[in-house]
Amino acid sequence: MTDQPIGQLIDTIGVTADLDQGDLVTDALVILKVLQPDGSIALSIGTTDTRDWITQTGLLHAALEAAEGRHSRTGDDE
């Protein structure tokens, strides 16, 4: 696999995010389920250039908690 821009791909598959007017996105972690030509399934992770491994781990952990309903999008602990 090679690194390639995925903005248009994300738009094509209909990915949306819950953002308010004026929100500024500073980093992104995109987890992709990939169907390969041989029929196998792979996992790919896309990140922003400014992301380091600490931010990536934090984003992933926070996303897991939000998906499980343990952490809201906004809160006192931001």
Backbone as CSV, one residue per row, in Angstrom:
resi,resn,N_x,N_y,N_z,CA_x,CA_y,CA_z,C_x,C_y,C_z
1,MET,0.843,-1.183,0.000,0.000,0.000,0.000,0.885,1.242,0.000
2,THR,0.373,2.313,-0.598,1.093,3.582,-0.620,0.217,4.675,-0.032
3,ASP,0.851,5.673,0.582,0.101,6.814,1.112,-0.519,7.589,-0.037
4,GLN,-1.789,7.941,0.120,-2.467,8.753,-0.881,-3.561,9.586,-0.218
5,PRO,-3.874,10.738,-0.784,-4.941,11.575,-0.226,-6.273,10.820,-0.237
6,ILE,-7.077,10.991,0.830,-8.343,10.251,0.902,-9.573,11.142,1.040
7,GLY,-9.386,12.458,0.938,-10.524,13.367,1.095,-11.678,13.048,0.166
8,GLN,-11.409,12.876,-1.104,-12.463,12.587,-2.079,-13.085,11.211,-1.815
9,LEU,-12.258,10.252,-1.423,-12.760,8.917,-1.089,-13.738,8.988,0.077
10,ILE,-13.370,9.742,1.111,-14.239,9.895,2.278,-15.566,10.529,1.865
11,ASP,-15.513,11.538,0.989,-16.738,12.159,0.487,-17.568,11.153,-0.303
12,THR,-16.926,10.346,-1.127,-17.619,9.394,-1.992,-18.398,8.354,-1.190
13,ILE,-17.830,7.896,-0.058,-18.535,6.875,0.720,-19.488,7.480,1.752
14,GLY,-19.624,8.804,1.748,-20.646,9.471,2.541,-20.328,9.673,4.010
15,VAL,-19.061,9.826,4.348,-18.688,10.052,5.753,-19.082,11.466,6.160
16,THR,-19.719,11.579,7.321,-20.083,12.886,7.868,-19.580,12.970,9.314
17,ALA,-19.557,14.164,9.855,-19.150,14.380,11.241,-20.096,15.377,11.891
18,ASP,-20.290,15.244,13.178,-21.156,16.128,13.951,-20.353,17.358,14.355
19,LEU,-20.458,18.428,13.565,-19.718,19.665,13.814,-20.684,20.832,13.886
20,ASP,-20.366,21.796,14.721,-21.158,23.014,14.824,-20.527,24.113,13.977
21,GLN,-21.329,25.108,13.607,-20.833,26.265,12.876,-19.673,26.885,13.641
22,GLY,-18.576,27.117,12.983,-17.419,27.733,13.626,-16.426,26.756,14.230
23,ASP,-16.773,25.462,14.300,-15.821,24.474,14.813,-14.603,24.429,13.896
24,LEU,-13.425,24.262,14.474,-12.179,24.182,13.721,-11.560,22.809,13.944
25,VAL,-11.495,22.010,12.899,-10.894,20.681,12.996,-9.376,20.840,12.949
26,THR,-8.674,20.283,13.933,-7.217,20.442,14.005,-6.456,19.162,13.693
27,ASP,-7.046,18.020,13.943,-6.406,16.735,13.680,-7.474,15.741,13.266
28,ALA,-7.051,14.675,12.589,-7.991,13.632,12.195,-7.315,12.274,12.256
29,LEU,-8.103,11.290,12.633,-7.692,9.901,12.610,-8.803,9.149,11.885
30,VAL,-8.492,8.579,10.738,-9.494,7.907,9.921,-9.151,6.424,9.881
31,ILE,-10.092,5.587,10.295,-9.890,4.147,10.277,-10.692,3.585,9.108
32,LEU,-10.005,2.886,8.223,-10.633,2.382,7.005,-10.650,0.861,6.972
33,LYS,-11.798,0.289,6.670,-11.895,-1.141,6.366,-11.754,-1.248,4.861
34,VAL,-10.757,-1.991,4.409,-10.405,-2.034,2.991,-10.640,-3.428,2.429
35,LEU,-11.416,-3.512,1.351,-11.590,-4.763,0.619,-10.531,-4.806,-0.466
36,GLN,-9.605,-5.745,-0.356,-8.504,-5.832,-1.302,-8.912,-6.644,-2.537
37,PRO,-8.201,-6.472,-3.663,-8.560,-7.157,-4.906,-8.691,-8.678,-4.776
38,ASP,-7.940,-9.295,-3.870,-8.019,-10.756,-3.703,-9.172,-11.181,-2.800
39,GLY,-9.984,-10.201,-2.348,-11.134,-10.499,-1.504,-10.854,-10.445,-0.012
40,SER,-9.610,-10.286,0.368,-9.282,-10.201,1.792,-9.614,-8.808,2.327
41,ILE,-9.758,-8.730,3.629,-10.082,-7.472,4.303,-8.835,-6.977,5.032
42,ALA,-8.578,-5.682,4.942,-7.437,-5.077,5.622,-7.913,-3.851,6.389
43,LEU,-7.096,-3.401,7.304,-7.346,-2.198,8.081,-6.273,-1.183,7.723
44,SER,-6.699,0.058,7.468,-5.759,1.126,7.178,-6.108,2.319,8.056
45,ILE,-5.099,3.018,8.533,-5.315,4.188,9.374,-4.729,5.404,8.676
46,GLY,-5.561,6.416,8.463,-5.110,7.673,7.879,-5.046,8.731,8.967
47,THR,-4.036,9.580,8.905,-3.873,10.615,9.915,-3.447,11.925,9.267
48,THR,-3.606,13.001,10.010,-3.126,14.294,9.550,-1.626,14.378,9.738
49,ASP,-0.980,15.260,8.974,0.474,15.405,9.043,0.954,15.858,10.414
50,THR,0.139,16.624,11.139,0.563,17.177,12.425,0.418,16.190,13.574
51,ARG,-0.129,15.055,13.328,-0.423,14.073,14.358,0.834,13.301,14.754
52,ASP,1.053,13.164,16.070,2.120,12.289,16.564,1.450,11.064,17.193
53,TRP,2.228,10.100,17.615,1.644,8.853,18.124,0.845,9.076,19.403
54,ILE,1.207,10.076,20.190,0.465,10.357,21.418,-0.932,10.878,21.071
55,THR,-1.014,11.806,20.114,-2.316,12.326,19.686,-3.146,11.220,19.048
56,GLN,-2.524,10.390,18.222,-3.248,9.289,17.575,-3.848,8.353,18.618
57,THR,-3.073,7.998,19.630,-3.555,7.113,20.690,-4.695,7.775,21.462
58,GLY,-4.544,9.062,21.759,-5.594,9.792,22.474,-6.882,9.881,21.681
59,LEU,-6.781,10.181,20.385,-7.970,10.251,19.535,-8.668,8.899,19.463
60,LEU,-7.884,7.842,19.324,-8.459,6.502,19.246,-9.161,6.127,20.548
61,HIS,-8.524,6.397,21.660,-9.116,6.083,22.969,-10.406,6.881,23.189
62,ALA,-10.374,8.171,22.882,-11.568,9.010,23.047,-12.692,8.548,22.121
63,ALA,-12.354,8.137,20.889,-13.368,7.653,19.953,-14.018,6.369,20.464
64,LEU,-13.225,5.473,21.039,-13.782,4.244,21.609,-14.747,4.561,22.747
65,GLU,-14.368,5.487,23.612,-15.249,5.862,24.719,-16.534,6.519,24.210
66,ALA,-16.429,7.368,23.199,-17.617,8.018,22.634,-18.533,6.984,21.976
67,ALA,-17.943,6.026,21.270,-18.740,4.989,20.609,-19.470,4.114,21.624
68,GLU,-18.878,3.944,22.793,-19.497,3.138,23.851,-20.404,3.966,24.757
69,GLY,-20.537,5.259,24.462,-21.419,6.123,25.230,-20.854,6.579,26.560
70,ARG,-19.544,6.399,26.781,-18.941,6.800,28.058,-18.414,8.220,28.038
71,HIS,-18.374,8.837,26.869,-17.828,10.187,26.766,-18.624,10.929,25.699
72,SER,-19.092,12.110,26.033,-19.857,12.894,25.062,-18.923,13.733,24.205
73,ARG,-19.462,14.300,23.154,-18.681,15.126,22.240,-18.120,16.356,22.928
74,THR,-18.882,16.912,23.861,-18.421,18.064,24.626,-18.604,17.754,26.095
75,GLY,-17.863,18.445,26.924,-18.013,18.203,28.350,-17.045,19.030,29.159
76,ASP,-17.099,18.861,30.453,-16.270,19.622,31.363,-14.794,19.229,31.313
77,ASP,-14.491,18.046,30.783,-13.121,17.551,30.822,-12.360,17.793,29.517
78,GLU,-12.784,18.742,28.709,-12.111,19.008,27.429,-10.730,19.550,27.648
